């Protein structure tokens, strides 16, 4: 079993690559590949990697298990610390997450938001006395440092897009990391997070990791270019600047009830659990326990003690119980903090049919999804509840139908595909009981047609052919931890369920928009040159590519795709008539325009897939 390298802070890796000479930078990708295979873990927690006979790199992570300073990575060669070995070892390590902010104890709620300029809410008294009541406050303005950071991030992001996965090696990634760190220091946390997602996606694509999807990297590039481009143009929208991760603020006294728990397993070696909670007014909260440890910690954390205000509960008990909290601290995302002044007392649990959880299952799923698609930032942590009837397995999906008139087929996918977690096994067992009626709580996958990733299931009140769960489970099973057995299912056969001839119409897959998606993903995979080569050809070839889009009424998508192809193939010449390297800016803007239009069109189709059983006349034409 190979030793896992400790996560490294992005700025440490960026500095190590920046200190290399141009000659060494050309060798960095080859040196990084496979160097982690010989890593050795010492008893004191340090990790060593040997490069030949004369070079030994030592990684000494800090108390939190990450490399956060340059002096924690050393090399024994004569060129250290500006050596290839040290940069290669750091480049082979996973990227560390942004460190959390300390829990706020005295600041008012919202004080940690970096986008608001200091003093914006306190106008001069003499001016305020002359203004009528209700006058709007001045709009926030980006500082010069933020504008410079956003402009630099846009430039390196455009360069990375033009290079693509094939040329997006360690040097390109380090430039993104340096720009991301600058954005963080300037108070642009959303831009930093978007850049880190792109770097992690480039790494996964170049290493051909299992589960890596080119569509995810395409979405990450779209988010990064959109955020950096808007900020560089001077937009000071707080949604673009973002908020610092886990900036806790006082939340007063709270009462929360458990919904479910889910295992967390990240690509950076972190593992743990998140328990989802609801207050009596329906406000969502969560308690997370995520630390380095990978799969073993993700599996064991589900029954670990809850570190919150001295509460004598584990996460399994909290998911089916509740807490009364005094002196609560809450992050903008609803995470509950464990500050020194927090006190928590356990409360009896409630079932999904009563208390704050009941309204989650009262609305049609289509209404909830339409709201989430209109506010994508809130969709990442939103949960959706619905009652469904099991149809059966179809490929990698579990097909179900919402128990409402004219409801469409829904596809259930594991919330986490790792085979050592219980999600996949539980869904397979459920699929073997067609006609079973379930109450499902999960997270909608807004990148796929009518797809839900369930976190927990329970019986439907009053239904005969439904789950038979132990009384102590309080009417729900956490699919990531509880393993469903034969005794949990009803005996006998259910009423016959009409099986569809196929999975049903997929408006997203049937739409000719796949042609635009393929062009965008070609650019992400192979860079600007690949887009130019793919689009280069005769007029008949262009008509074959964009004709179906125009015939389906998607003229905007066709025009933007044609403009992207033309910009990718543009080859300017200098004053001497020689071919010159084109600026990546025009290409990046053309790619972003096509990607933004595609995302909006796909959101419309995804919303329609949840609404009702599709009828003839849907946008199609491959």
N, C-alpha and C positions, 0 to 999 in steps of 0.2 A: 504494500500500500504506500503510495507516494505521500510525502509530507506537503501539506498545504502551506503556501507562503502567506505571511501576514498581510492584510490589506495596507495599502500605502496611500497617503494623502495626495491628492492630485497635484498640489503645488510642489511637493517634493520630487515627484517624477518629472514634472515639467522643467524644473531647475536642473536636474541631472542631465536631461537630453539637451537642454540649451547650452550647457557647458562643454558639450562635445565639439570637436573639430568637424568641419564638413566631411573629411575623409572617414572619420569614425561613425558619423551619422549614416553614411551609406551602408555600413556593416551592421547597424543596430538590429534590423529585423531578423537577419540570419543568426545573430548572437542570442536574441531573445527566444527564438524558437527552440523549444525542448530543453532549455537550461534549467527549468524547475524540476525536471525528472530526477536529478541527483541531489535534491535538497535534503538536508539532514537536520532534524530537530534535536537540540541539546536539552539537557535537564533543566537549565535555567530559562528556557523558553526562547532562546535565540535560534535562528535558522541560518545554516551555512550552505553556500553553493560554491563548488569548485569549478574554476575555468582553467584547465591545464594544470601544470605543475606549480606555477609561480603566483597564481591569483586565487585568493579565497575571499569571497564576499560574505559578510556577516550582517544579518538583519536582526536588530534588537528592538522588538516592539515595546511600546510603553505600557502603562497599566491597563489601558483599554484594549490592548491587543493589536494596535495599528502603528505603522511607521508615520509619525507626524512631524519629525524634524530631520534635517539632513544628516546630523551626526549619528542617527540611529541606523544608518546604512554605511558600512565601511568596506574597504577593499585593501588587500595586502600588496597590490602591485605598485610600481613606482609612479604611475600616472594618476593614482587616486588623489582626490575624489573626482577628477575629470576623466575617468576612464570608462572604457566600453563595458567592462564587466559589471560595474556598479549600476550603470544605466540599464543594462540588459536584465539584471536581477530585479530591479524595481519595476521594469516594464512587464516582467512576467507575473508580478503579483497583482491580485485584484485591486480595484480602486476602492478606497474607503469612502463611506458615506460622509456627508457633511456633518460635522460634530453638532450636537444639539445645543441650543441656547440654555443658560441656567434658568431655573424656575423663578418667575417674577414673584416677589413677595410684597413689594410696596408700591409698584407702579400701577397706574390705572389700566384697565383693559384697553388693549389696542396700542399701548405705548411702544411696543416693540416693532411696529410696522415701519420699515425704513423709508417708505416712499413719501411720507408726509414731511414737508420741510419744517424745520424747527421754528416754532412761533407762529405758524400759519393760523392757528386758532385763537391767537391773542393779538388783535389789532390795537393800534395806538388809541388811548382813551379819547383824545380830542377828535380823532377821525371817527371813531365808533359812535360818539355822541351825535354826530351830524348825519349818520346813516339811518335810514328807516329800518324798523324791525323786519327781520326776515331776509336781509340782504345776503346773497350768496357769498361764501368765502372765496378768496382767490384760488384759481385752479393751481394744482401743484405743478411745479416746473422742475425738469431734470437739471441736475448740477452739471457743470462742465466735465467733471470727472466721470459722471455717469454717461454723458454723451460720448466721451472718448472711449470708454470701456465698451459701450454698445457698438460703436463704429468698428473697433478692433475685432470684436467678436463676430460681427457680420462678415468682415473681410476673411477671417480664417475659416468661418463656416462655409462661405462661398468657395474658397479654395478646396476645402475638404469635399464638398459636393462635386466640384469639377474633377477631383481626383478619383472619387468613387472608392469602393471597397478594395479593388485590386491595387490601387496606389495609396490607400489610406493607412500606411504603416505607422510605426512608432513615432516618426518625426511629425507627421501630420496630426496624430493624436496628441502629442506633447504641445503643439501650438494651440490646439483647442483647449487643453487643460490650462495652459498659461492664461489664455484669454478668459476662461471661465473663472479662474482665481481672481483676476483683475475685476471682473464683473461682481464677484462676491464682495471684494473690498469696497467697491463703489456703491454697494447697497442694491444690487440687482439679483436677488436670489433665484428668481424664476429663470432668468437667462443662464445662470450658472447651472441650475439643475437640468435644463434642456441640453446644454453642452455635454454634461456628464453622461446623459442618456445616449447621446450620439456616440461618444467615445466607447462606452460599454457595448453598444450595438456594433460598431466597427470591429471591436475585438472579437465578439462572438461570431460575426460573419467570417472574419479572416481565419478563425480557428475552427470553423464549421462545427460549432457546438450543437448538440442535440436540442431540439426545441427552438432553435433560432429561426426567426421568420423575417424575410426581407421586407415584408409589409410593415413590421414594427419599426425597423430602421428608417424606412421611408417616412413614417409618421413622426419619428423623432427629428429627422431633418426638417420636416415641415414646421414643427413647433419651434425649433431653434431659429430658423430663418425668419419666421413670422415675428417672434419675440424680439430678436436682435434688430431686424429691419425697422420695426415700428419704433423701438426705443431710439435707434440711431437717427430717425427722422424727427425726434423731439417729442413723441407721445409720452406723456407722464401718467397714463392710466394706471392706477394702483394694481389692476389685474395683470398688467404687463411687468411691473417692477416686482410684484410678488411680496410675500412675507417670509421672514426668517423661519426656518424649520423649528417647530416646537417652541415657539416663543410663548411661554405660559403666562397667564394673567389670572388674578383672583376671580374665582367663580362663586364665592359665597357658600351658602348651604344648598346641597343638592340631594335629591332622592332619585336613584336610578335602579332599573330592573334589567336583568340579563335577558338577552335574546339568543345568542349562540357564541361559539368560539371557533376560530379557524387557525390552523398552523401557518406559520410564516417561514419561508425558505428562500433566501435571496442568493443571487449569483455571486455575491461578494463574501460568502461564507457565514452569513448571519442566519440564525434560526430562532424560533420562539413561537409565541402565540399572541393573538389579539382577541379579546373578548368584547363583543358588541353589546351596548347597553342603550336603554331608552329612559328618558325622564317621563313623568306623568303627562307632560304636555306634548310628548312626541319628539323632543329634541334628541338627536343621536349623540352618544358618547362612546368612548372606547377606553379600555385599559390594555396596554401593550407591554410585553416582556420579551424583547428581542435583543439578543447578544451574539457575539461570536460563538460558533459551535455547530453550525450546519444542521444536517438532517437529525443527528442524535438529539440536539437540543430542541428542534421543532417537534419531535415526537414526545419528548419528556416534559416539555413546558406546559402541555395541556392540563397536567395535574399538579403543577408547581404552585406554591403559595402566592397569593396576590400581595405585592409589596405596595400597599396603599393604606396609610393611616392606621396601621396596626390591626387591620381586619383579619380575623381568623378564618379565612376562606381560601380555597384554591381556585384555579380558573374554571375547573369543572363545576364547582359549587356556585361560583359567581355567574356563570352562563345560565344557571337555572335558579338563581337567587336574586339578591339585590343588596344595595348599600344605602345607608343614610350618611352623607358626608358633610362635615363641618370644616370650613376653611379650605374649600376645594380650589385647586389651580387647574386651569383648562387652557389648552392650546387652541389656535384658530380652527384646527381641524376637528376639535372635540375630544382630543386625548386628555385623559385625567392624569395629573402629575402627582408625585409622591413627595411633596414638600414637607418641611419639618413641622409646620403648623397644621397639617391635614390630619383629621380624625375621622374614622369610618366605623360604622356599626352595621353588622349584617341584618338583612331584612328577609322575610319569607319570600319565596319565589312565586311567580304567577305564570299561568299557562298562556299560550298564544291566543286563546279565545277570550281572554279578559285583560283588563289593564291596558297599558299603553301600546301593547303589540297588536291588539285587535284591529285598529284602523289600517295597519300595513296590508291586510288581506281583504279590505273592503272595497278597494278601487280596482277597476280594470287595469291590467298590466300595460295596455296601450297608452292610457293617460299618463301613467308614471313615466314611461319611456319617452313620451313626447316632451315632457318637462325636462328630463335629464338631457335629451339631445339639444334642447334650447340653452342649457347651462352646463356645458361639458366639464367645467372645472369642478362642479359639485357631483358629477357622475362617478368619479373615481371611488368614492367611499359610500355611495348610496346603496341601500338594500331594497329589494323588491320582493313582495310576497304575493302568492297566488295559489289557488287550488287547481290541480291538474289531474287528468286521467292518463295513465301510462298506455302508450301505444306499443312500444317495443324498441329494440335496438336497430339502428340503421348506420352501419359504418362505425365511425367514432362517436356518433351522437346517440343519446337516448331521446326518442321522440315522445312527446306528450302533447296533450291538448288542454288548454284552459277550459274549465267547466263553466263557460259562458256561451250564450247563443252566438253562432257564426264566428267562434274563436279560431284563430289560425293554429297550425302546428308549431310547437316550440321545440327547440333543440337544447337539451341539457348536456353540458360538457363539464368535466372535472374542474373544480376551482383551482386545483394544483395537480399537474399530471404525474408527479413523481410516484413510481410504483410502490415505494415503501410507505406512502401515506394512504389513508383509507378511502379517499375520494373515489378513485376508479373502481375499486372492488365493490363498494356500496352501490354505485350506479349500475354495475353489471348485474348485481343481485336484484335490484329493483326492476331492471329491464326484463327479467324472467317471469314477471307477474303482470302480463298485459291485463288491462281493465282495473288495475289497482288505482284507487283515488288517494292523492297525496296533497298535503299542504307543504309548499316549498318556499323557503326563504333563501334568496341568493343575490348575486350581483349580475346585472345585465351586461352582456358583452356587446358594447355599442359599435364594435368593428365588424360584427357578423350579423347575418340576417336572423332575427327572432331567436337569439341564443341567450340562455341563462346559465350561469355557473352557480349551482346551488351550494350553500354552506350548511344548511340543516333542513330536515324534513320532519313532518309530523302527521298524525291522523287528521282527517277531515271530520269535524263534529257531525254526528248524525249519519255518516256514511257507513254502510255495512261492510263493503269490501275495501278496507283501509288498514293501516298499520295497527299492530297491537304492541305498544311499547311498554316497558316496565313503568310502574307507577312513580318510582323515584326519578325517572327521566323527565317528568312534568310535561309529557306530550311532545317532545322533540328529540331528535338524534342529530348530533353534530357529525356531519359526514367525514370530516377530517380526522376524527378521533374515535367516535363510537362505531363499532362494526356491527352491522345488521346481520342477524341470524335468522334461520328458518322459523323459529318461534315468534319472531316479530311480525310475521306476515300472516294474513288470514288463511284459513284452511278452505279447501274447495275452490271451484272455478268461479271467476267473475262472469258477469254478463258479457256476451260476445262483443268484442270491440272491432268496428270496421277498420281494417288495415288499409292504409293508402297504397296505391300502386307504386308510388315512389315516395321520396321524402317530401314531395310537394314542391310547388313553384318557388324558386329562389329569385326574387326580383333583382337582387344584387348580382348574382352570377349570370342571370339571363340578360342583363343589360349590356349593351356594347361599350359601357364605360370601362370594361376590362382592358380595352385597347389603350386608353389613357393611363390606366394603372400600370400596365406592362411597360409603357414608355418611361414613366417616372421611375419604376423599379429598375429598369435597365440603366438609367442614369445613376442611380444609387450604387448599383453593383459594379458597373464598368466605367463610370465617370462620363464626362462630356463627350469624349471621343466615341464611346459606345452608342450614345444617343444619335450622334451625327451619322455613324455608320448604319444604324438600324433604320434611320429615316431617309437615307440617301437612296435614290432610285428614280425610276421614270414616273411620269404623271399618273399612269395607270396603277402603279404601286401605291402612290399617295391616295388615290381615289378608293382603292381597296381598304386602306387603313382608316380613312376618315369618312368614307361614304356611309357606312352603317350608322355612324354617329349623327350625321346630318339627316338621314332618312328617319331616325328615331326622334328627331326634333332637338337633339343635343348639339346645336350649332355652336354654342359657346364653348363646349368641351372640344369640339373639332378645331375651332379657330385657335384656342390656346395650345392645343397639342401641335398644330402646324407651326405656330410661332416659336414654340420651344425647339422643335426640330430645326427650324431655320436659324435660330440663334446658336444652337449647338454646332451647326455646320459653317458658321461665319468664320472666315479666316482673313483677318486684316493684314495689310502689308505696310511696312514702314516707308520712310521717304525714299529709300533706295530700291523699293519694289520687292523686298524680301518678305517672306512670311513672318509674322510676329505673333507672339503668344497673346491671345485675346484676353481681355480683362474678364474675370469670373463674375463680375457684378451683373452684367446684362443677362448672362445665362442663369444665374441664381434667381433673379427676379422673374424670368420667364418660367423657370421650373416651379417657383413658389406660386405664381399665379395659376398654373395648371393644377398644382397639388391642392390649393385652397378651393378651387372650383370643384375638383373631384370630391373632396371631403364633404362639401356642402351637398352635392348631388347624392352621394352615398348615404348621408344622414337622412335625406328625404326618403330614399328607398328602404332604409332600415326601419324608419318610423312606420312606413306603410306595411312592412312585413309583420309588425306587431298588431296592427289595427284590426284586421278582419281577414276572413278567408279571401285570397286574391281572386279576382274575376278577370275575364278576358279583357284585353285592352291595355295591360300593363306595358310599361316601356320595355321594349325588347328589340331584337334584331341583331344577331351576332355578326 
